Amino acid sequence: MNRNSQFNHIGIVTRPQTPMMSAVLNELIAFLCNEGLSVYLDSEAQADNQINPQQLQYCHVIRKSDMGRRCDLVIVLGGDGTLLSVARKLAPYRVPLIGIHQGHLGFLTQVPRAQMITELSGMLTGKYLPEERILLEATVVRTGEDVYHSLALNDVVLSRGALGQMIEFEVFINKEFVYTQRSDGLIVSTPTGSTAYALAAGGPILQPTLRAFSLVPICPQSMSNRPIAVNDTSEIEVLVTKGSDARAHFDGQVFFDLKSMDKVCINRYRNSLRILHPINYQYYKTLRQKLHWGDQLV
C-alpha cells in the first residue's frame, strides 16, 4: 500500500476495440503496481487487450458494475462516451473518476495520453482539481407503474423513432403545466450535457457546476418554442400524448421505447459525480480548444 497516495484501490476501464490501447493499458498497470496500489481491471478490458501476463497476475479482474464497491478511484482510458457509461454505474457509490483522453472531443477526459504518468503521479497524491457534476434520474411510468429507470450524466432525450414521425407531448415542471409541443423531441440536459447534443440543438452552454437543467426542443413545429433553464431541484414530467414511435434515450447509449400516454419523470439524482482534473485544468480554455473559439488578441 502506498502511503503517499490518497487512493489505494484503483479501477481501470478502457474503451473497447481501440487501436494501441494495449500499450497504454500495460503502461498504466505497470505504473500503478510499481506504486504499490491495488489494481482492479474491467473484465471487458482484460478480454479486449493483450496484457502482460506478469502484470495481469497482480490485477483483480472484475466486472465494471462491481467497481463502485471495490474501488476508491476509477481511471477511464477512452473518450467522453466511455466515461459516461462508467459514470452511470459509479454514481450510487460516489467513486471519483479520472479520464485519460483517448477519444475525439474530450470535454470530460482531461488528462492527455502523452502526460498520463506525469499527471497521475501528482493527482494520486492530491494534486488535482475536483469537480462535482450533477446527474439526472429518470423513470418511465406506464398506466401508473414504473417500467424503466436510468441515470444520465449528459441528458435524457425524448425523440421520434425509426418511422421518423413527429411526436407530441406535454411538459410539466413541479406539477405546473408549461407547454404542449409537437416536434422531433426534447432534450433535458445537465450542465455537463450542455456541450453535447443540447448544444447542437441550439441550447445554452451551462457552467459545469451550475445547479440547473436545460430543456431544449428538437426541431419544434412552433418557432416560438425556445430552450429554457430551470433550477436543478425542479421535477420535470413529460407526458407523451401522441408517440407510438417515440423513444427515451439516456446519454445516447441506452434507450427505452415509449407508448402514448407514457410519462417520463426526471429529477436530479441524489448523488453527484466527482471528476478529478489536472491541477492546470481551465474550463474556458477547454471550450476554446474544443469549439474552436477565437484566441485572446491582447
N, C-alpha and C positions, 0 to 999 in steps of 0.2 A: 504494500500500500504506500502511495506517495503522499507524504505529509505536507508537501508544498501545494498539492492540487486541491482545489475546492470540491472536485468531483472524483469519485473513485470507481464508479461503475458506469462505464461508457458504452452506449449502444451505437451501432453503425448501420445505417440504411443507405442503399445505393439505388440509383435509377437503373432499371433493367435495360439490358442489351445496349449498353453504351460503349463505344469503341475506346480502348485504352483504359477502361475502368479498373481492370485487374491490377495494373501497375500502381495506380493511385491508391487503391484499397490496400494492397500489400505494404505500401509505404506508410499508410496511416496506422495499420495494425502494428507494424514494427515499432513505430514511434510510441504508441500507447503502451505496448508491452514493455519497452525499454524504460518507460516512466513508472513502471510498477503498478499499472492500473488494470482493473478487470475489464475485459472487452466482451461485449455481447453482440454477436453478429447476426443480422437478419438472415433467416434461413433461405430466403429468396436470393439474397446477395451471395450466399455461400454456393448455391446451386448454379448461379449465373456467371460466376467468375472463377478464374484459376487462381487459387490462393496457395501460397507457400505452405506445404504440409507442416513444416516445422513451426510456423506461426499459428496455423489453424489449431494445433493441439493446445494452445493457450487461450483459445476463444471459446465462449459459450455460444452455441448456435441455437437461437430461439426464434419464435415467431414474432413478427412485428407487433402483433396485438398484445404480446406479453411484455414488451419493453417498458411500458409505464410502471409495471410492478417491480421490475428488476433493476432499472437504471436510474441514475440521478442526473444524467445528461445524455442526449442523443445527438449524434453528428450525422448530418444528411449530406451524402455525396450525390449531387444532382442539380436539377433546376428547381424553380418555384413549384412546379407541378408535383415533384417528388415530396417537397416539404409540406405541401398542402395535404397530401394523402397521409403523411405521418402525423401531422398536427391534429387531425380529427381523432386519431386513436390515442394520442397522448394527452389531450385536453383534460380528461377526467382526473389525471394524476398530477397535473401541474409540473411536468418534467420539462426543463428548458431545452431549447433546440439551438444548434449552430449549423448554419448552412454553408457548405463548400461549393462554390459556384461551378457547375458543370453544364449549365443549360444555355438558354438564349437571353432572356431579359435579365433575370437575376435581381428582382426587387427585394426578395426575401433572403436569398442565399448570397451573403455579402463577403465571405472570405474567398479571395482569389485562389485558384488552384496552385498557382506558382508560389504563393506565400503561405501555403497551408500549414506547414510545420512551424514556421516562424510565428505566425499569428496564434496558432493553437498553444504554443509554448507559453505565451503571455496570457491567453484567455483562460487556460486551466488554473492559473494562479490568481485570477481575479481581475486581470486587465482587460475588461470588456465593458460595453455599454448595454445594459439590459433594457428591454422594451416590452411592455405588456400590450398584447393585441387582443381585442375582444372578438368573440365568436358568436355566430348565430346558432340557435337551436330551433329546429323546425319539426312540426308534427302535422301529418295529413290526417284529417278527420273525415270519415265517411259514414253517413247515417248514424252519427253520434258516437262512433267508435274510432279509436286511434288505430290506423292501419299502417303507418310508416313513420319513422323517426330518424333524423340525421342531424349532425352538426355541420357547420360550414365556416371556414375561416375567411374565404373571399365573399361568397354570395350564394343566395338562394334565388333561382331563376325559374319563373313560370314561362313556358314557351309553347308555341304550336308544335305539333308532332310531325310525323312523316308526310301527312296529307297536305301540309302547308296552308291550312285554313286559319284565318284569324280566330282568336279566342276572345270571349267576353268574360269579364269578372268584375266583382265589386271589392273595394278596398275599405277596410275599417282600421282606425288607429285608436287604441284604448276604447274600443267598443263604439266609437263615433264614426258614422258613415262619412267617407271622404269623397269618393267618386266611383262612377261606373266607367269602365274603359273597354274599348274594342281595339285590339292591337295584336302584334305578334307576340307580346308577352310583357313581363315586368321583371326587373332586376332589383332585388333587395340586397344592398351591399353594405359590408363593413368598411371602415376606413382602409383596411388592408386591401380589400377588393376594389376600392375606388380607382385604382390604376390598372384594372383588368378589364373585364367585359363592360362594366359600367362606364368606364372612360370612353371606350369605343362607341357606346350608345349615346354619348353626349352628357354623361353625368359629371358632377364636380369631383375634383381631387380633394380628398379629406386627409388632413394630417393624421398619421397612423395612431397617435394616442388620443385623438378626439373621441369623445364618448357620444357617438352619433351613428345613425344609419342613413343611407340614401335610398330613395325609391325612384328608379329610373325606368320610364316606359320604353319599350322596344317598338319602334315604328308605329306610334299610335295613329288611329284614323283621324282623331281630332287634333288639329295643330295647336290647340290651347293646352294640351297635356304637357307638363314640364316636370323635370326632376324636382323632388322635394327632399329636404333633410329633416330628420326627427331625432329627438333625444333617444339614447340607447336604452332607456328604461321603458320605452314605448312597446306595447303589444300590438303587433301587426297581424291582421287577418285578411286573407284573400279568398273570397268565395267565387268559385268558378261557376258561372251561370250558364255558359254555353262553351263547351270544350271537350267534345267526345274524343278529340285527338290531342289533348293537352298533356304536358309533362312538367314535373318539377325536377330541376337539376340542382345538385349540391356541389359547389366548387367545380362544376363542369366535369366531374369524374364519376358520379353515380347519379341515377335518376329513378323516378317513380312515375308510372303512368297514372294520370288523373282522369276522373269522370266528372260529368256535370253534377253540380251541387257538392262537390268535394270542397273542403275548407282547409287552407294551409295556414297554420298558426305559427308565427315567427316571433321570437324574442331573444334577448341577449342570454347567452349561456352563463351559468353560474361562475365558471372559471374563465380566466383569461389565459392566453398562451404567452409564455415568456420566451422571447427570442433574444439571443446574445449576439451583439455586433462587435466587430473590432473597435478598438479604442479610438480610431481615427474616422469612424463612420459619420457621415453627414447626409441627412435625408435629402436636402435640396440639391446637393451635388449628385446624388443618385438620380433624382428626377432629371436634372440637366443632361446627364450622360445617357440615360435610357430613352428619354423622349426627345433628345437632340435639340434642346433649347439653346439659345444663344449664350455664349460665354460673356463674362464681365468685360466691359470695354475700358473702364477707368480704374 
